[in-house]
Amino acid sequence: MPETARVLQELAAHAGLQPRRLVEGAPLHFRHRARLAVRGRKENPKIGIFELGTHRVVHIPNCPIHHPLINEVARSVRRALIDHRVLPYSELAHAGRVRYLQLVVERKSARVQLVVVTNDREPAGLPAFFTDLASRLGDRLQGLFWNGQPERSNSVIGPYWQHFGGESVLCEEFRGVKLFYPPGAFGQSHLALAESIAERVADYVPEGAHVAEFYAGVGAIGLPLAERCASLLLNELGQDSLTGLARGIAELPARIRERVSVVPGDAGGAAAAVEQRDVVIVDPPRKGIDAALLAKLVANPPARLLYVSCGLPSLVEQTKTLEQSFRLTALEPFALFPYTEHVETLAVFERR
């Protein structure tokens, strides 16, 4: 990733820092979460990813990057589609049924949470397919869901849901804290490196600090910090992530749970939570921090800002604004997206 290395080096040099080594993980079988497109013909469906720059699906039955369970389950789904003569989706005609699969491996149980996304508002005529699919998957199945996405859209997941079997949420555990993922919640695909980032964030949070985290998801970074914080405020917009977050908080011991509060809604609307905080953590989407929150951070800077960025261009651009009130003191890149130019970067800012 020469271009990414160049940008990181320039940003580090601008702040007077030595560039940090890229933290890398296992090169194969690391992907525990995948969204795969379903196209082709009913007698020969293709399950895979889009060819670069197109909507043509490349069939990948034995992808070496996926956890082996993802490949196994995808092959079982393909066989069930053929046997039940369920039509794959056609974008050109906006016809057919099955558009995507979402597959997530629960590590402790070695089972898969499976979502079948169809071009429908309801799963009419599909219960027999789901019953058979659950039987085929057996003890490899953690949870089975139908999702409806009937719009002409690049969005994978639609607004309609039905739970067809197994458990309603997937459970991961990090630093002794349970994290719960409903099928519509955001989750990282490279779990080992995502946990490495959370560990590094924890290293920068002093014991007894008052902490706020924005874009908190189900609490993968924030909840493991609760035991060491005097208070922890978590902000999240997504309803499914909020559901998982509430479940995770409920699992905390009472003495820790009482330190945690949640402010639902967009990060800009929750920006006042920056006040009276020693440490603020942000983990925004690629577009970066919401404008209202960015302005609040500059106007009322906490002692330390920990910025977990999956969009290097937005981090570079927003650093220019943050430098009005902060100094960039550390920059640590992680290869959460191997074989691409994308990195996840932990940027540490200290109040001037």
C-alpha positions in Angstrom: 0.0 0.0 0.0 2.5 2.6 -1.2 0.0 5.5 -1.4 -1.3 4.9 2.1 2.2 4.7 3.4 3.1 8.0 1.8 0.0 9.8 3.2 0.7 8.4 6.7 4.4 9.5 6.5 3.4 13.0 5.5 0.9 13.3 8.3 3.4 12.0 10.8 6.1 14.3 9.5 3.8 17.3 9.7 3.2 16.5 13.4 6.9 15.8 14.1 6.4 12.1 14.6 8.2 9.0 13.5 6.0 6.9 11.3 4.7 3.8 13.1 5.0 0.3 11.6 1.8 -1.0 10.1 0.3 -3.6 12.5 -0.7 -6.6 10.4 -2.5 -9.8 11.3 -2.8 -13.3 9.8 -2.8 -13.2 6.0 -5.5 -15.9 5.5 -8.8 -17.0 7.0 -9.1 -13.8 9.1 -12.4 -12.6 7.8 -15.1 -13.4 10.3 -17.8 -11.3 8.7 -18.8 -11.2 5.0 -21.5 -9.8 2.8 -21.7 -11.8 -0.5 -23.7 -11.0 -3.5 -26.0 -13.6 -5.1 -26.5 -13.5 -8.9 -26.6 -15.9 -11.8 -29.3 -18.4 -12.8 -31.5 -20.6 -10.6 -29.7 -23.8 -11.7 -26.2 -22.1 -11.3 -26.2 -19.3 -8.8 -23.0 -17.3 -8.2 -22.1 -16.3 -4.6 -19.2 -13.9 -4.2 -18.1 -10.4 -4.7 -18.4 -7.8 -7.4 -15.6 -7.6 -10.0 -13.7 -4.3 -9.5 -15.7 -1.4 -11.1 -18.7 -3.6 -12.1 -21.7 -5.4 -10.7 -20.6 -8.7 -12.2 -20.3 -11.3 -9.4 -17.2 -13.4 -9.1 -18.1 -16.8 -7.6 -15.7 -17.6 -4.7 -16.6 -20.9 -3.2 -13.2 -21.4 -1.5 -12.1 -17.9 -0.6 -8.8 -18.2 1.4 -9.4 -14.9 3.2 -12.8 -16.0 4.7 -13.0 -18.1 7.8 -13.6 -21.6 6.6 -17.1 -21.7 8.1 -18.2 -18.8 5.9 -17.2 -20.8 2.8 -18.9 -24.0 4.2 -22.2 -22.2 4.9 -22.2 -20.3 1.6 -21.9 -23.6 -0.2 -24.8 -25.1 1.7 -26.9 -22.0 0.9 -26.1 -22.4 -2.8 -27.1 -26.0 -2.8 -30.4 -25.1 -1.1 -31.1 -22.3 -3.6 -30.7 -24.8 -6.4 -32.8 -27.5 -4.8 -35.6 -25.1 -4.0 -35.3 -23.3 -7.4 -35.0 -19.9 -5.8 -34.1 -17.3 -8.3 -31.0 -15.1 -7.7 -31.5 -11.4 -8.1 -31.0 -9.6 -11.4 -30.1 -5.9 -11.1 -30.9 -5.1 -14.7 -34.4 -6.4 -14.5 -34.8 -5.7 -10.7 -36.3 -9.2 -10.5 -35.5 -12.5 -8.9 -35.3 -13.0 -5.1 -32.0 -13.6 -3.3 -29.8 -10.6 -3.4 -27.1 -11.0 -0.7 -25.9 -13.2 2.1 -24.5 -11.8 5.3 -22.4 -14.4 7.3 -20.8 -13.8 10.7 -18.8 -16.3 12.6 -19.3 -16.5 16.4 -15.8 -17.5 17.5 -16.5 -19.2 20.8 -19.2 -21.5 19.5 -17.8 -21.9 15.9 -21.2 -21.2 14.5 -22.5 -18.7 11.8 -25.2 -16.0 12.0 -26.7 -16.0 8.6 -28.9 -13.4 6.9 -30.5 -14.1 3.6 -31.4 -10.8 1.9 -34.2 -10.9 -0.7 -35.9 -8.5 -3.1 -39.1 -8.5 -1.1 -41.1 -6.8 1.6 -42.1 -10.2 3.1 -40.7 -13.7 2.8 -43.7 -15.2 1.1 -43.1 -18.7 -0.2 -39.7 -19.0 1.5 -40.4 -20.7 4.9 -39.8 -24.2 3.4 -36.5 -23.0 2.0 -35.5 -21.6 5.5 -36.6 -24.7 7.3 -34.5 -26.9 4.9 -31.6 -24.5 5.2 -31.6 -24.7 9.0 -31.7 -28.5 8.8 -28.7 -28.6 6.4 -26.6 -26.3 8.5 -27.4 -28.1 11.8 -25.0 -27.2 14.6 -23.1 -24.8 12.3 -26.0 -22.4 12.6 -26.0 -19.7 15.3 -28.9 -17.6 14.0 -31.0 -17.5 10.8 -32.7 -14.4 9.5 -34.6 -13.1 6.5 -34.1 -9.5 5.5 -36.1 -7.6 2.8 -34.4 -5.1 0.5 -37.0 -4.4 -2.3 -35.5 -1.1 -3.5 -33.2 -0.4 -6.4 -30.3 0.5 -4.2 -26.6 -0.3 -3.5 -27.6 -0.7 0.2 -27.2 -4.4 1.1 -29.5 -4.5 4.1 -33.1 -3.4 3.9 -35.7 -2.4 6.6 -37.6 -5.7 6.8 -36.7 -8.5 9.2 -37.8 -11.9 10.3 -36.0 -14.3 12.6 -36.3 -17.9 11.3 -34.2 -19.8 13.8 -31.3 -20.0 16.3 -30.4 -17.2 18.5 -31.4 -13.6 18.1 -28.0 -12.0 18.7 -24.4 -13.2 18.2 -22.1 -12.9 21.3 -18.4 -12.1 21.3 -16.2 -11.5 24.4 -13.4 -9.1 24.9 -11.4 -8.5 28.1 -14.1 -10.3 30.0 -16.9 -8.2 28.6 -19.7 -9.7 26.5 -20.6 -7.9 23.3 -23.9 -8.6 21.5 -24.5 -8.2 17.8 -28.0 -8.3 16.3 -27.8 -9.1 12.6 -28.3 -5.4 11.6 -25.6 -4.0 13.9 -22.2 -2.9 12.6 -19.3 -5.2 13.3 -15.7 -5.5 12.2 -14.7 -8.4 9.9 -11.0 -8.6 11.1 -11.7 -9.3 14.8 -8.1 -10.0 15.9 -6.9 -6.6 14.7 -10.0 -4.8 15.8 -9.3 -6.1 19.3 -5.7 -4.9 19.0 -7.0 -1.4 18.3 -9.3 -1.5 21.3 -6.3 -2.6 23.4 -4.3 0.4 22.2 -7.2 2.7 22.9 -7.4 1.3 26.4 -3.7 2.1 26.9 -4.4 5.8 26.4 -7.4 5.9 28.9 -6.2 6.8 32.5 -7.7 5.0 35.5 -10.6 7.0 36.9 -11.1 9.1 33.8 -14.5 10.5 32.7 -14.9 9.2 29.1 -17.3 9.7 26.2 -17.3 7.6 23.1 -19.1 8.6 19.9 -20.1 6.2 17.1 -19.9 3.5 19.8 -21.7 0.7 17.9 -22.4 -2.2 20.3 -19.7 -1.0 22.6 -16.7 -3.0 21.3 -14.2 -0.3 22.3 -16.1 1.4 25.1 -17.7 -1.3 27.3 -14.3 -3.0 28.1 -13.2 0.4 29.5 -16.1 0.7 31.9 -14.4 -1.0 34.8 -11.5 1.5 34.8 -13.6 4.7 34.1 -15.2 7.0 36.7 -18.0 7.4 34.1 -18.6 6.3 30.5 -21.0 7.9 28.1 -21.7 6.2 24.9 -23.3 7.7 21.8 -24.7 5.6 18.9 -27.3 6.2 16.1 -28.1 2.8 14.7 -31.0 1.0 16.3 -29.6 -2.5 16.0 -26.3 -1.3 17.5 -28.2 0.4 20.3 -30.1 -2.9 20.9 -26.8 -4.8 21.2 -25.3 -2.0 23.3 -28.2 -2.2 25.8 -27.8 -6.0 26.1 -24.0 -5.6 26.7 -24.6 -3.0 29.4 -27.2 -5.2 31.1 -24.6 -8.0 31.3 -22.1 -5.8 33.3 -21.9 -6.1 37.1 -24.2 -3.6 38.8 -21.3 -1.6 40.3 -19.9 -1.0 36.8 -23.2 -0.7 35.0 -24.2 2.3 37.1 -21.2 4.2 35.6 -22.4 3.8 32.0 -24.9 6.0 30.2 -26.1 6.1 26.6 -27.1 9.1 24.5 -28.8 7.7 21.3 -28.9 9.7 18.1 -26.5 11.3 15.7 -23.1 12.4 17.0 -23.6 16.0 16.2 -26.8 16.2 18.2 -25.0 14.6 21.2 -22.0 16.9 21.0 -22.7 18.5 24.3 -21.4 15.2 25.9 -17.9 16.4 25.1 -18.1 18.8 28.1 -16.6 17.7 31.4 -14.8 14.7 29.8 -11.2 13.8 30.3 -11.0 11.6 27.3 -13.2 11.5 24.1 -13.1 8.5 21.7 -14.5 8.8 18.2 -14.8 5.9 15.7 -16.7 7.5 12.8 -17.5 6.2 9.3 -15.2 7.0 6.5 -16.6 10.5 6.0 -15.2 11.4 9.4 -16.5 13.3 12.5 -19.9 15.1 12.1 -19.4 18.8 11.6 -21.2 19.8 14.9 -19.2 17.4 16.9 -15.9 18.5 15.3 -16.8 22.1 16.1 -17.6 21.2 19.7 -14.3 19.3 20.2 -12.4 22.4 19.0 -14.4 24.8 21.2 -14.3 22.5 24.3 -11.4 20.2 23.9 -11.0 17.3 26.3 -7.5 16.6 27.6 -7.2 13.7 25.1 -9.0 12.8 21.9 -8.6 9.2 20.6 -9.7 9.2 16.9 -10.1 5.7 15.4 -10.3 6.4 11.6 -11.3 4.0 8.8 -11.1 6.9 6.3 -7.5 8.3 6.0 -8.5 11.2 3.7 -11.0 12.5 6.2 -8.6 12.0 9.1 -5.9 14.1 7.3 -8.5 16.8 6.5 -10.0 16.9 10.0 -6.6 17.0 11.6 -6.2 20.5 10.1 -9.2 21.6 12.1 -8.4 19.7 15.3 -4.9 21.3 15.4 -6.6 24.6 16.5 -7.0 23.0 19.9 -4.9 19.8 19.9 -1.5 18.4 19.1 -1.3 15.1 17.2 1.0 13.0 19.4 0.7 9.5 18.0 -0.4 7.8 14.8 -0.8 4.0 14.7 -2.0 2.2 11.5 -3.6 -1.2 11.5 -4.2 -3.4 8.4 -7.8 -4.2 9.0 -8.3 -4.4 5.2 -5.4 -6.5 3.9 -4.5 -6.4 0.2 -6.0 -2.9 -0.2 -4.9 0.7 0.3 -7.3 1.1 3.3 -6.1 1.1 6.8 -7.7 1.7 10.2 -5.7 4.4 12.0 -5.6 5.3 15.7 -4.7 9.0 16.0 -4.0 10.4 19.5 -4.5 14.1 20.1 -3.6 16.0 23.2 -5.1 19.4 24.2 -2.8 22.4 23.7 
